[in-house]
């Protein structure tokens, strides 16, 4: 069965993808490519020699699925203490979509990003402890990832308390060789750089609080759908 997404409003947008609540399972989300930004567009943005690679290389869904299968095989159930689950592909009227766990708070609302939480509330004691827990996990397990961006981490709430932080994108190594092939000391140092960069991004965001509008659109949930131009491109009018 082909899922019908065009008439639905996405709840979030990434650089290349739109995120919808799965129309048949409210505990899952489905990610599809932005209709206004093709794989060819993505390739054109890259410099030489990356712009010589095949279009499939720039398919975020394909890469995320490959990474998550490998990480689950390597780390097992422990991975999902701080990462969302991946369930594979389903057909939609906006192309093949990747289905993932939809992280929600205890009240049923979609969990907001760490970027939005810190922007709204600052670096409270609760979020400091939650970030420390995530950082300790990253360093202990040496999870391979790209930079831990604040809009790729969500804050799952249990009532008024933070239950956990969950990384929803950016996992896996950006290199051609799997990180698991390197010695433990190398992996730990790489994980330490990711954690250090996470704290640097938090410090930068804190320095911007109160100085104007929320920085960028990454990290905010859409409550009224996408901007008009994007809505027309997506066919979600």
Protein Blocks (a to p, Z undefined) as FASTA:
>chain_A
ZZdfklpccfbdcfkbccdddfkbmkbccddddfklcfklmmmmpccfklmpcfklmmmk
lmmmmmmmmmmmmnmmmlmmmpccdebjcddfebpaddddddddfkopacddfklmmmmn
opafklmmmmmmmmmmmmmnopacddddfklcccddehjbcfbdcdfehiajfbfbdfkl
pcfklmmmmmmmmmmmmmmmmmmmmmmgopaccehjehpacfkbpafklmmmnopZZ
